[in-house]
Amino acid sequence: MNTVYYNADVPDDLRRSRLYNGQLFVYAARESTSALCAFACELAEEAFGRHDPRDAQHYLPVDEYVAILADLKPRFIHHPQSKRLVQNVLTDLGCDPEKTFFDVPRMRTATAANYLDTGIAYAFKPHRDTWYSPPMCQLNWWLPIYPIESENSMAFHVKYWHKPLRNSSHEFNYQQWVETGRREAANHVGKDTRRQSEALEPVELDPQLRVVTEPSGLLIFSAAQLHSTVPNTSGRTRLSIDFRTVHSDDLAARRGAPNLDSHCSGTTIGDYLRVSDLSHVPAEIAALYGAPADFAVA
Ligand SMILES: [Fe+2]
């Protein structure tokens, strides 16, 4: 059973336990989420100049488009203002700032009609984020920057909440990925040869669930949900923001979603920053996840 809770006014502990059971939470745009999206929008519009970021793909050669994203995305990711705005979203949504940790927010672009779906705008095939080395309590937070439609949203393949899929996560090591794959993202235009975790058997895409929110609307889901970028047939690029959270009590107790089929190695534990003071996950908790001794040096 999967339930979509809309604007649910519940304590974070209850929300997390429901998310670990495969439920989804959706919130209407609010001041804190709108501020985050407005900042992303500002950077994107500045980067694309006279073109609307949603339509620039129709006017720019791919190489030029990639060059813009190669500058824009890291600028948003590492901007101190981005972190501040995420901190505001999390406290606004009732997360305990002392026990909630987040990673830097990413800006994603899903172009229409396969204009660019590799490298820096990788179109994610059905996958669980838990195939990429996070703790099983990781939650994903996702917001569209502009209005979206079903045709440029993302899909949840909910029946796989209970059904394992054969996949290549056993070949994925997060620390190796950071060393090589991520840094090379902008070089992979046309063909993407980086090693991604992926399903090794056909995925039944239907039934699938797509959630269409207003811009700055918020979707929260467990990293164990099987989801994908839908083939974008809307004619416009989708721009979205996502970031992840973990809770220190859940990390310490090893609570989270059930692990059906994730066999990756390495850990993302060094990526999360405490909402209150941007400190890393305490070393004794990080050690439970096999963090290397220098894990905090990212
Ligand atoms: Fe994902």
Residues whose N, C-alpha, C, O or C-beta is under 5 A from the ligand:
A	BS01	LIG	D129
